[in-house]
């Protein structure tokens, strides 16, 4: 499922990018002509992309000069993105707090230092954690498969963005070795 938020059809209430190292932030509501949100039952995580258009210098850099957001914030990947929008029918889409998105990468950069257009590819914190962690231990019986899935979510990915009742309880116990595989790969395999 793809959801597209465009300013003429919605009210972007918040679109803030926060640098993790210096806690500087920038409001990108005015420079976002398109925000797309992707959700797929065959994917382990959600993604989003935002097209950003900056027609002036947006933020003061460390040296005191005004710069675009990429250079001034700076945006390099891993920055927190808080987003909230509401369409004309009152439907809301919110990514804040524990469900905030993160900058995965910047692509399609065009323009000069003051007039610039680029895409921000966004992901969940679980996607980033999945890329940086591995399942290395032996998962022993008598634990059920569903217990192993919960264990990987809580202790390897360190997420609380799931409900226990959304994980179907299994009957059979299972024993396996993680073999340094990524957590989402193991969960899908199970």
N, C-alpha and C positions, 0 to 999 in steps of 0.2 A: 504494500500500500504506500503510495506517495501522497503526501499532503503538501500543497504549495501555498505559502502565505505571501500575498502581495499587498503593499500598502493601500492601494485603491479599494481592495476588497476586505481589509481587516484593519484592526487597530493594534499595532505593535506597541505593547505597553512597556516592555523592557527588552533591551538587547545590549548587554554589558559584557565586555571582555576584560578579564582581570589577570594581570601578570602575577604569576605565583611567587616570583622572587622579590619584587619590590612593592607588591600590592597596589600598584598604579592601575587605574581602570579607565575605560573609555566607553561612552555611550554611542552605539552604532545605529540607533533607530533611524536617523535621518538618511543614512547612506546605504540602506538595505532595500534595493528594489525587489529582490526575490529571496525567500527563505524556503527551502525544501526539506521535508522530513520524510525519512524512509523507514518503513517497518515491514518485515517479511517473516512469515512463520518459519521459513527455512533458514533464517539467519539467527545467530545467537545474540545479536545486539542490534540496536538501532543506530542509524547514522542520519546526518543532516548536512546540508550545504547552504551557504549564504553567499550571495553575490554582493560585494561591497563596492560602492562608488564613492570615492573621496575627491571632492573638487577644491579642496583647500588643505592647508596644514591643520591637522586635527588635535595634536597633543604636544606638549612641551617635553623635549628629550632631556636626558641627564645633563646636557650641557646648557640648558636653558633656551635652546632654539626650538621653534615650532617645526614639527615634522608630521609625516603621515603616520597612521597607526602602526604599520609594519615596523618602521624604524624608530618611532617615538616611544611606543609602549615597552619594549618591542614585542612583536608576535613572532615566535619561532616554532611553536608547537607545544602542547601541554597546558596552554592557558585555559582558565575556567571561563565558560560562556554561560551566562544567565539569560534566559529568553522566556518571554511570555507574550502571547498574542491572543486576540479574540476576534472572531469573524462577526459579520453583521447579524447572524442568527444566534449569537451568544455562546458559540462553542469556543472553548479555551484550549490552548496548548501551552504547557508550562514545563520548563526545564530549569529548576532552581534547587538549591540546597544539595541534598544527597543525589538528586536526579539531574544535576547540572551536566551540561555537555562540555567537551574539551576540544581544543583545536588539535586536529590530527595533522593537517598539513595545509599549506597555502599553495594555490595553483592558479594558472592563467593570469599572471600578473602583467598588466599593460599600462603604459603611461609613463609619466615622469615623476619626480619627487613630490610635486604638489597635486597633480591631477592623475589619479591612479584608480584602476579597476582591478579587482582580484576576487577569487573564490576562496572561502574558508571551508575546508572539509572538516566536519565535526563528528565526534564519536562519544561514546560513554566511557566512564572511568573503568568499567569492566573490560572494555576492548583494550585499553592501554595496559591494564593489569595482566590480561591474557597474553599480551606480547612480551611481557617482562618476567613472567613466572612459569614454572613447570611443575607437573605432578611427578614427584620423585619417590614417594614412599610406597610401601606395600599396603594395599587395602585388603584387610583380612575379613574372614567370616567370623562371626555369624551375621555381620552387617548386611542389610539388604542393599540392592542397587540404588534405591531411592535415598538411603542413608549416605551412600558414597557421594551421590550428586550433591546433597545438602552440605556434606563435609567439604567438598571442593569449592562450592560457592562461598561458604562462610570462612574457611581457613586458608584457602589458596588464593581465591580472587578477593577475599575480604569484603564482600558486598552484603548489603542488607536489602538490596532492591529486588527481592523476591518474597513470596509468601509461601510458607510450608505447605499450605493447602493447594497451591498451584503445581506442586510436584506430586505426580501420581504415585501413591504408595505401591511398592512392588512386594511380591510374596517371596520371591526367591532370593537367597543370599548369594553373594558372589565374591570371589577373591581374585585380585589381579595386582600387577605392578605397574606403576605410572609410567615407567620408561622415559622419563623426562619429556613427556608430551605436554602440549599446551592444554590448559584446563578446559577450554571450550571443545577441543578435539576429543578429550576423554569423556566429557559429559554427553556429547553427541553420539559417540561410540557406544556408551552405556545404554 
